[in-house]
Amino acid sequence: MLPPPSFPGCRSRPVSYTHLDVYKRQAVIGNREKMAAATYRPPFASSVGEKRFSTTLEANGAFGAMPEVRVADIMAVRDTAPHMASAFADHARAFLEVQNGCDHRCTFCIIPYGRGNSRSVPAGAVVEKAKELVAAGYREIVLTGVDVTSYGPDLPGSPSLGLLVERILTGVPDLPRLRLSSIDSVEIDDRLFDLIAHEPRMMPHLHLSLQAGDDMILKRMKRRHSRADAVRIVDRLLAARPDISIGADIIAGFPTEDEAMFENSLALVSDCRIVHGHIFPYSPRTGTPAARMPQVDRATIKARAARLRAACEARRADWLASLVGTRQSVLVERSGLSGHAENFAPVRFATPQTPSAILHATITGLENGALIAQEAQ
């Protein structure tokens, strides 16, 4: 009989011994431990009833018997393991993880307890990895992290994300496209703003971690920006670079949210010109402060999420329609039949194109949420 499976990585951090019984897992393995081959060597604990816990591999005796729970103190981790440096998707672009963890404590979020405090990959290692990716044929790199705009304070000299971007663009001159993943708008400093606004190799597409459009809800979430801050940064960005497209995360039905508060979040879709909307129905996470707040009923949460999605979809449809008749620089995906413009608008080609090529395409139509490019060169 095969042994029960284990909890690997992030899920292991908040897991309690109760979960071992409920899910009949044989082992709980932490984020750091899951990358060590020794972690997986048998024999395992003889039964789910034998609950042994240790905070380090060394104390566990990594080359001997394996206890059930193998999870280090994630808050004590200060280094960035090699596996954090890069990750890939089945696309013509590569994803380069430059940061992990989070120093903030949003009341709805369990991530810091799974990933630990913020840690940054040294800029030199990031530049070398970017060079490898370009040499492997990737034409676009997306910088990722749990809280990527908090990059740098833990490194010597406290470099910022803007400085890292400058080093990548300077050190990897053959990289034509650099994109940022989800960022915290309050941490966009002058250096980063200037690069986003004026550097042509920085893609005109930002995904902002906004979460809500009502100041009281933002305060109860323990976010660090106000509604006015969010609208102001979007206004500044669009004034400096009108072709920027804005994405955002918004949570529907956060605890204590009444109809007026929700309407403020709904209006944020228009006020911040959100065309890449990620809408999340609030779901309580055990152990978080928000889970102890007065909850909104599930039917209301579901209905509010649907209204937010509809607003984002309408805004997106208008934006895509406005791009018909324009010429767009498109990175062709591996299928050869689709790609993404610099503003991350999806594009489909009438005829197959060379995968990973960057083409200047004329947009002639819009179909099923994607721009149609009939000609490319």
C-alpha positions as CSV (number, residue, x, y, z in Angstrom):
1,M,0.0,0.0,0.0
2,L,1.4,3.4,-1.0
3,P,2.0,5.9,1.8
4,P,-0.2,8.9,2.1
5,P,1.0,12.0,0.2
6,S,2.7,15.0,1.8
7,F,2.1,18.7,2.1
8,P,5.0,20.4,0.2
9,G,6.2,23.9,0.3
10,C,3.9,26.9,1.1
11,R,0.9,24.8,2.2
12,S,3.1,23.3,4.9
13,R,3.8,26.5,6.8
14,P,0.4,27.3,8.2
15,V,-0.5,23.6,8.4
16,S,-1.2,22.2,11.9
17,Y,-0.9,18.8,13.4
18,T,-4.7,18.5,13.0
19,H,-4.3,18.6,9.3
20,L,-2.0,15.5,9.4
21,D,-4.9,13.6,10.8
22,V,-7.6,15.1,8.6
23,Y,-5.7,14.7,5.4
24,K,-3.8,11.5,6.4
25,R,-0.5,12.9,5.2
26,Q,2.7,11.1,5.9
27,A,4.9,14.1,5.8
28,V,4.9,17.9,5.9
29,I,7.8,19.5,4.0
30,G,8.7,23.1,4.1
31,N,9.6,25.5,1.3
32,R,13.3,25.3,2.0
33,E,13.3,21.6,2.7
34,K,11.4,20.6,-0.5
35,M,14.4,21.4,-2.6
36,A,16.8,19.1,-0.7
37,A,17.1,15.6,-2.1
38,A,17.8,14.2,1.4
39,T,14.3,15.3,2.5
40,Y,12.7,12.6,0.5
41,R,14.8,9.7,1.6
42,P,13.0,6.9,3.5
43,P,12.2,5.5,5.9
44,F,9.3,7.8,6.8
45,A,7.6,7.9,10.2
46,S,5.9,4.6,10.8
47,S,2.4,5.9,11.2
48,V,0.4,9.1,11.0
49,G,0.0,8.8,14.7
50,E,3.7,9.3,15.3
51,K,3.9,13.1,15.4
52,R,7.5,14.2,15.5
53,F,8.6,17.8,14.7
54,S,11.9,19.4,14.1
55,T,12.8,22.9,12.7
56,T,15.9,22.0,10.7
57,L,17.1,19.2,8.5
58,E,20.2,18.8,10.6
59,A,18.2,18.1,13.7
60,N,16.0,15.7,11.8
61,G,19.0,13.7,10.8
62,A,18.4,14.2,7.1
63,F,20.1,11.0,6.1
64,G,18.4,8.8,8.6
65,A,14.8,8.3,9.6
66,M,12.5,11.0,8.3
67,P,10.1,12.6,10.8
68,E,6.6,13.5,9.7
69,V,7.0,17.3,9.9
70,R,10.1,18.8,8.3
71,V,9.6,22.6,8.2
72,A,12.2,25.1,9.1
73,D,11.4,28.5,10.7
74,I,10.5,30.4,7.6
75,M,10.8,33.8,9.4
76,A,14.5,33.0,10.1
77,V,15.4,32.3,6.4
78,R,17.5,35.2,5.0
79,D,19.0,33.6,1.9
80,T,17.5,33.1,-1.6
81,A,17.9,29.5,-2.9
82,P,18.9,28.9,-6.5
83,H,15.5,27.6,-7.4
84,M,14.1,31.1,-6.7
85,A,16.1,32.7,-9.5
86,S,14.1,31.6,-12.5
87,A,10.9,29.9,-13.5
88,F,9.3,29.2,-16.9
89,A,5.9,29.0,-18.5
90,D,5.1,27.4,-21.8
91,H,5.4,30.8,-23.5
92,A,7.9,32.8,-25.6
93,R,8.6,34.9,-22.5
94,A,10.5,33.8,-19.4
95,F,9.7,34.5,-15.7
96,L,12.6,35.5,-13.5
97,E,11.9,35.5,-9.8
98,V,13.9,38.2,-8.1
99,Q,12.3,38.3,-4.7
100,N,10.3,36.1,-2.4
101,G,8.5,36.6,0.9
102,C,6.8,39.7,2.3
103,D,7.5,42.0,5.2
104,H,3.9,43.4,5.2
105,R,0.9,41.9,7.1
106,C,-2.2,42.5,5.1
107,T,-5.1,41.3,7.3
108,F,-6.5,38.9,4.7
109,C,-3.2,37.3,3.6
110,I,-1.5,34.1,4.8
111,I,1.4,34.4,2.4
112,P,4.0,35.8,4.8
113,Y,3.5,32.7,7.0
114,G,4.1,30.4,4.0
115,R,7.0,32.4,2.4
116,G,8.6,34.2,5.2
117,N,10.0,37.7,5.2
118,S,11.2,39.5,2.1
119,R,14.4,38.2,0.5
120,S,16.0,39.5,-2.7
121,V,18.2,37.8,-5.3
122,P,21.4,39.8,-5.7
123,A,21.4,41.9,-8.8
124,G,24.5,40.3,-10.3
125,A,22.8,36.8,-10.1
126,V,19.7,38.3,-11.7
127,V,21.7,39.8,-14.6
128,E,23.5,36.6,-15.2
129,K,20.3,34.6,-15.3
130,A,18.8,37.1,-17.7
131,K,21.7,36.7,-20.0
132,E,21.2,32.9,-19.9
133,L,17.5,33.3,-20.8
134,V,18.3,35.6,-23.7
135,A,20.9,33.2,-25.0
136,A,18.3,30.5,-24.8
137,G,16.1,32.4,-27.1
138,Y,13.7,34.3,-24.8
139,R,12.8,37.7,-26.1
140,E,10.9,38.9,-23.1
141,I,11.5,38.5,-19.4
142,V,9.0,39.1,-16.7
143,L,10.4,40.0,-13.2
144,T,8.3,38.3,-10.5
145,G,8.2,38.1,-6.8
146,V,5.7,37.9,-3.9
147,D,6.2,41.6,-3.3
148,V,8.5,42.5,-6.1
149,T,8.5,46.3,-5.5
150,S,10.0,45.6,-2.0
151,Y,13.2,44.3,-3.8
152,G,16.5,45.2,-2.3
153,P,16.5,46.5,1.4
154,D,17.9,43.2,2.6
155,L,20.9,43.4,0.2
156,P,24.1,45.3,0.7
157,G,23.6,48.9,-0.2
158,S,19.8,48.5,-0.3
159,P,19.3,48.7,-4.0
160,S,15.8,49.4,-5.3
161,L,13.7,47.6,-8.0
162,G,14.4,50.6,-10.2
163,L,18.1,50.1,-9.9
164,L,17.8,46.4,-10.6
165,V,15.8,47.2,-13.8
166,E,18.5,49.6,-14.8
167,R,21.2,47.0,-14.3
168,I,19.3,44.4,-16.3
169,L,18.7,46.8,-19.2
170,T,22.4,47.9,-19.2
171,G,23.9,44.4,-18.6
172,V,21.6,42.6,-21.1
173,P,21.5,44.9,-24.1
174,D,20.1,42.1,-26.3
175,L,16.9,41.8,-24.3
176,P,14.2,43.6,-26.2
177,R,11.4,43.4,-23.7
178,L,11.3,43.6,-19.9
179,R,8.0,43.4,-18.0
180,L,7.0,43.7,-14.4
181,S,4.6,41.4,-12.7
182,S,2.1,42.5,-10.0
183,I,3.5,45.5,-8.1
184,D,2.5,47.6,-5.1
185,S,1.7,51.1,-6.4
186,V,2.9,52.9,-3.2
187,E,6.4,51.5,-3.7
188,I,6.9,53.0,-7.2
189,D,9.7,55.5,-6.5
190,D,11.0,58.2,-8.9
191,R,13.6,55.9,-10.5
192,L,11.2,53.2,-11.3
193,F,8.5,55.6,-12.4
194,D,11.0,57.2,-14.9
195,L,11.9,53.8,-16.4
196,I,8.3,52.8,-16.8
197,A,7.4,56.1,-18.3
198,H,10.3,56.6,-20.7
199,E,12.3,53.4,-21.3
200,P,11.0,51.8,-24.5
201,R,12.3,48.3,-23.5
202,M,10.1,48.4,-20.4
203,M,6.7,47.2,-21.5
204,P,3.8,49.6,-21.1
205,H,1.7,47.3,-18.9
206,L,1.4,47.4,-15.1
207,H,-0.6,45.1,-12.8
208,L,-1.3,46.9,-9.5
209,S,-2.1,45.3,-6.2
210,L,-5.0,47.6,-5.3
211,Q,-7.3,45.2,-3.6
212,A,-10.1,47.7,-2.9
213,G,-11.4,51.2,-3.7
214,D,-12.7,52.2,-0.4
215,D,-10.5,53.9,2.2
216,M,-12.1,52.2,5.2
217,I,-11.7,48.8,3.7
218,L,-8.1,49.5,2.7
219,K,-7.5,50.5,6.3
220,R,-9.0,47.3,7.6
221,M,-7.0,45.4,5.1
222,K,-3.9,47.1,6.5
223,R,-3.0,48.3,3.0
224,R,-0.5,51.2,2.8
225,H,-2.2,53.3,0.1
226,S,-5.5,55.2,-0.1
227,R,-8.0,55.3,-2.9
228,A,-6.7,58.7,-3.9
229,D,-3.1,57.3,-4.0
230,A,-4.2,54.6,-6.5
231,V,-6.0,57.0,-8.8
232,R,-3.1,59.5,-8.6
233,I,-0.4,57.1,-9.7
234,V,-2.5,55.8,-12.6
235,D,-3.1,59.4,-13.7
236,R,0.6,60.2,-13.5
237,L,1.5,57.0,-15.5
238,L,-1.0,57.6,-18.2
239,A,0.0,61.3,-18.5
240,A,3.7,60.2,-19.0
241,R,3.0,57.2,-21.2
242,P,-0.6,57.1,-22.7
243,D,-0.2,53.6,-24.1
244,I,0.2,52.0,-20.7
245,S,-2.4,49.4,-19.9
246,I,-3.5,48.9,-16.3
247,G,-4.3,45.7,-14.5
248,A,-5.3,45.3,-10.9
249,D,-6.3,42.8,-8.2
250,I,-9.6,43.6,-6.4
251,I,-11.2,41.6,-3.6
252,A,-15.0,41.4,-3.5
253,G,-16.8,41.1,-0.2
254,F,-14.0,41.8,2.3
255,P,-15.3,41.6,5.9
256,T,-17.5,44.6,6.9
257,E,-17.9,45.8,3.3
258,D,-21.3,47.4,2.9
259,E,-22.9,48.4,-0.4
260,A,-21.5,52.0,-0.4
261,M,-18.0,50.6,0.2
262,F,-18.4,48.1,-2.6
263,E,-19.6,50.9,-5.0
264,N,-16.3,52.7,-4.3
265,S,-14.4,49.6,-5.4
266,L,-16.7,49.2,-8.4
267,A,-16.0,52.8,-9.5
268,L,-12.3,52.2,-9.2
269,V,-12.4,50.1,-12.3
270,S,-13.3,53.2,-14.3
271,D,-11.3,55.7,-12.2
272,C,-8.1,53.6,-12.7
273,R,-8.9,52.5,-16.2
274,I,-8.5,48.8,-15.4
275,V,-8.4,46.6,-18.4
276,H,-6.7,43.6,-17.0
277,G,-8.8,42.9,-13.9
278,H,-8.2,40.0,-11.5
279,I,-11.3,39.7,-9.2
280,F,-11.2,37.6,-6.1
281,P,-14.2,36.7,-4.0
282,Y,-13.1,37.1,-0.4
283,S,-12.3,33.8,1.3
284,P,-11.2,33.7,5.0
285,R,-7.8,32.3,5.7
286,T,-7.6,30.7,9.2
287,G,-5.3,32.6,11.5
288,T,-5.6,35.9,9.7
289,P,-7.1,39.0,11.4
290,A,-9.7,39.4,8.6
291,A,-11.1,35.9,9.3
292,R,-12.1,37.2,12.8
293,M,-13.9,40.3,11.4
294,P,-17.7,40.3,10.7
295,Q,-18.1,38.4,7.4
296,V,-20.2,39.3,4.4
297,D,-22.5,36.5,3.4
298,R,-21.3,34.2,0.5
299,A,-24.2,35.1,-1.9
300,T,-23.4,38.8,-1.6
301,I,-19.7,38.2,-2.1
302,K,-20.5,36.1,-5.2
303,A,-22.8,38.8,-6.6
304,R,-20.3,41.6,-6.0
305,A,-17.5,39.6,-7.7
306,A,-19.7,39.1,-10.7
307,R,-20.4,42.8,-10.9
308,L,-16.7,43.7,-10.7
309,R,-15.9,41.1,-13.4
310,A,-18.5,42.5,-15.6
311,A,-17.2,46.1,-15.2
312,C,-13.7,44.9,-16.0
313,E,-14.8,43.0,-19.0
314,A,-16.7,46.0,-20.4
315,R,-13.7,48.3,-19.8
316,R,-11.4,45.7,-21.5
317,A,-13.7,45.3,-24.5
318,D,-13.7,49.0,-25.1
319,W,-10.0,49.2,-24.8
320,L,-9.4,46.3,-27.2
321,A,-11.8,47.8,-29.7
322,S,-9.8,51.1,-29.5
323,L,-6.7,49.2,-30.7
324,V,-8.3,48.1,-34.0
325,G,-6.6,49.9,-36.8
326,T,-3.3,50.4,-34.9
327,R,0.0,48.8,-35.4
328,Q,1.3,46.8,-32.5
329,S,4.7,45.2,-31.7
330,V,3.8,41.5,-30.9
331,L,5.8,38.8,-29.4
332,V,4.7,35.5,-31.1
333,E,3.9,32.6,-28.8
334,R,5.2,29.1,-29.4
335,S,2.1,28.1,-31.3
336,G,2.9,30.6,-34.0
337,L,-0.7,31.6,-34.1
338,S,-1.0,34.0,-31.2
339,G,1.0,36.5,-29.2
340,H,0.9,39.5,-27.0
341,A,1.4,43.2,-27.7
342,E,3.6,45.3,-25.6
343,N,0.5,46.4,-23.6
344,F,-0.3,42.7,-23.1
345,A,-3.3,42.8,-25.4
346,P,-3.8,39.2,-26.8
347,V,-3.3,39.0,-30.6
348,R,-4.1,36.2,-33.1
349,F,-2.6,35.9,-36.5
350,A,-4.5,34.8,-39.6
351,T,-1.5,32.7,-40.7
352,P,1.3,31.0,-38.7
353,Q,4.2,33.2,-37.7
354,T,7.7,32.3,-36.4
355,P,7.6,31.5,-32.7
356,S,9.4,34.0,-30.4
357,A,9.6,36.5,-33.2
358,I,8.7,40.1,-32.5
359,L,6.5,41.4,-35.3
360,H,5.0,44.8,-36.1
361,A,1.4,43.8,-36.9
362,T,-1.5,45.8,-38.2
363,I,-4.7,45.1,-36.1
364,T,-7.7,44.7,-38.4
365,G,-10.3,43.3,-36.1
366,L,-11.4,41.9,-32.7
367,E,-12.8,38.5,-32.1
368,N,-13.6,36.6,-28.9
369,G,-11.5,38.9,-26.8
370,A,-8.4,38.9,-29.0
371,L,-7.1,41.3,-31.6
372,I,-6.8,40.0,-35.1
373,A,-3.6,40.7,-37.1
374,Q,-4.0,40.1,-40.8
375,E,-0.6,41.4,-41.8
376,A,2.8,41.2,-40.0
377,Q,6.4,42.0,-40.8
